[in-house]
Amino acid sequence: MTESTKYLLPEDRIPKRWYNIQADLPKPAPAVLHPGTLQPIGPDDLAPLFPMELIMQEVSTDREIDIPEPVREIYRLWRPAPLYRAHGLEKALGTPAKIFYKYEGVSPAGSHKPNTAVAQAFYNKQAGVKRLATETGAGQWGTSLSFAGNIFGLEVLVFQVRVSYDQKPYRRAVMETYGARCLPSPSVETAYGRDVLARTPNHPGSLGIAISEAVEVAAQSNDTKYALGSVLNHVLMHQTIIGIEAMEQMQMADAWPDVVVGCTGGGSNFAGIAFPFIGDGLRGGRKPRIMAVEPAACPSLTRGKYAYDFGDTAHMTPLTKMHTLGSTFTPPGFHAGGLRYHGMAPLVSHLKELGLIEASAYHQTECFAAGVLFARAEGIVPAPEANHAVKGAIEEALRCKREGKAETILFNLCGHGHFDMQAYSDYAQGKLQDQQYDEQELAMALSGLPSVPAAA
């Protein structure tokens, strides 16, 4: 292992504003539609689920949104997050490329998710909300919202996808330590959960089902709102604090990325690292290649259809245009639980359609191999989700080696894997297997996409 160079901004350099890429898009993203009327939704349509401040951020086209000082004060617990030059990984690969990574695992929850969890809890508290309902896959989002809810005195109810609930008991323990209530989804707590269990008693769950349960709870309670950890515009915007810091840190390192890499499930950590660089390029700055890396077992960007679809399985949510595998699609239970979502964030999908980002997909065993190599070279054990970004960065570095190019690569190491060691143990013992999605199920899910006229 070679000691890597650390670039750390002073505390007073925590960004004061989030970046909103909607201000710089060459073509506006397609409208969000009401599932009944197929007309663009308005703020009142979202009011049962979200506080008005977040709704206005969702539809804003302002380039910058001020970060409230109480949110920045909490950010100071772990921000600015460090940027590292990965000398050890460069040496292990024998590449002429320079590799940098932004490390978000320094947060109390161990991932990038508190960047939006704290903001959402703050705005809900301001609006007089008493309880937040949400879903989680691997548990990083559920952990983060539990942490943020505790700070602002909010009750938190988390529906965790059952396969991850069983795979990652310590994530559940952390949520409960912060004071949240965590249930396996599908659950008997909601009408939709009971309906799913009646049809399939051993259902492994999906993020789409867990979203449906959380939305049902929020819609039926005046004192409860729904909080989402990815996909929505305001969530992605809150995460841009990652890329804003990284841009200043890259300048400190007298470097600038030729390639920016992030893993993608719903799109939040990818947007966090990539959107500020994309926006800079759209405003006349340098334009690095932007690489989204997703799991081959749930490949929405590389295998999904760009179409209007529901964000949840029970079809309670508005229709958004995104790369989707179909709202009824249930991914296999691979270990990167945070990447097991049937759709991709509408803004990320829109950028893919505009040709501003590229996408690739890898199986979990090759991603864990990349994670082990990274851990031995850099000393940090990545989360299974982050392993996809590590794999993407390694592939780019090896390409540079083949082509003799000394390019600069930046990727987002969005979280540590300290609660995922069973997966690493399975990998070390040869028990971790690549999982394939069911082609027939995918075809059925895509055939059930809602019918939306082209004019809409």
ABEGO torsion letter per residue (X at the ends): XBBBBBBBBBAAABBABBBBAAAABABBBBBBBBAAAGBBBBAAAAAAABBAAAAAAAABABABBBBBAAAAAAAAAAOBBBBBBBAAAAAAAGBABBBBBBBAAABAAGBAAAAAAAAAAAAAAAAGBABBBBBBBAGAAAAAAAAAAAAAGBBBBBBBBAAAAAABAAAAAAAAAAGBBBBBOBBAABAAAAAAAAABAABAEBAAAAAAAAAAAAAABAABBBBBABGBAAAAAAAAAAAAAAAAAAAAAGBBBABBBBBBAAGAAAAAAAAAAAAAAAAGBBBBBBBBBBBAABBAAAABBBBBBBABAAGABBBBBBBBAEAABBBBBBABAAABBABBBAAAAAAAAAGABBBBBBBAAAAAAAAAAAAAAAGBBBBAAAAAAAAAAAAAAAAAAAAGBBBBBBBBBABBAAAAAAAAAAAAAGABBBBBBBAAAAAAAAAABBBBBAAX
